[in-house]
């Protein structure tokens, strides 16, 4: 039985059966996954995927779930969570080596500890390094492309590979990595700075984030990518969609780029509101919005 095999690989306490995904996403939405496993090494990840393939179970790899919307019907398959179980951080001179499950805030704090500047922009982004590298996450004028110099990952054939420098092919919310690639760790190149100035910059950016974003409600951050030549939030606001609700989902009246879980929203509430926003913006401005949030739908 696959459950017993998964426990043999990762240990009983690291394998959760019929686990509610709402407990693993910042949106607080999502039904039960067949199995959720928290591995601690690349070898474990490889063994888990081989096991899942043997039993013909789909595999989903997640981090902190901060950019994820999961179907209320759940997920049939094995969810591999790379979070605190896979989050080592090491500083060596002006370079930080961080595993993919490390929170960006913790990497920023490690940089601060060693008086390294250049990662302040990411200190308030709620996700983990793996997802941030894969989508070239950014904020306040900084992006992962500015600091990541090497990434170690597993490709779809479970080969251990690496990309260096320009091989990452970073662009706006994009990198060379596909959904089949599993990022294991990245190396972040920073530069020596003044600790108190780094701290001041982090506090300033995090204060601006709290002031402008609806952090008191569950969400997946910015719902839509920035269309070329436009700002998604302004298009949505100018379409008179601020505060628009469908069920328990709402376009935030604090920042229109966020769809929030205002009142026990369902997966369908959020999906329907996303569709309504996209349709209205296109009708009014002829601009097609694309989701930045990753959507996992029921698959059986």
Secondary structure by P-SEA (a helix, b strand, c coil): caaaaaaaacccccccccccccccccccccccccbbbbbccaaaaaaaaaaaaaabbbbbbbcccccbbbbccccccbbbbbccccbbbbbcccbbbbcccccaaaaaaaaaaaccccccccccccccaaaaaaaccccccccccccccbbbbbccccccccccccccccccccccccccccccbbbbbbbbccaaaaaaaaaaaaaaaaaccccccccccccccccccccaaaaaaaacccccccccccccccccccccccccccaaaaaaaaaaaaaaaaaaccbbbbbcbbbbcccc
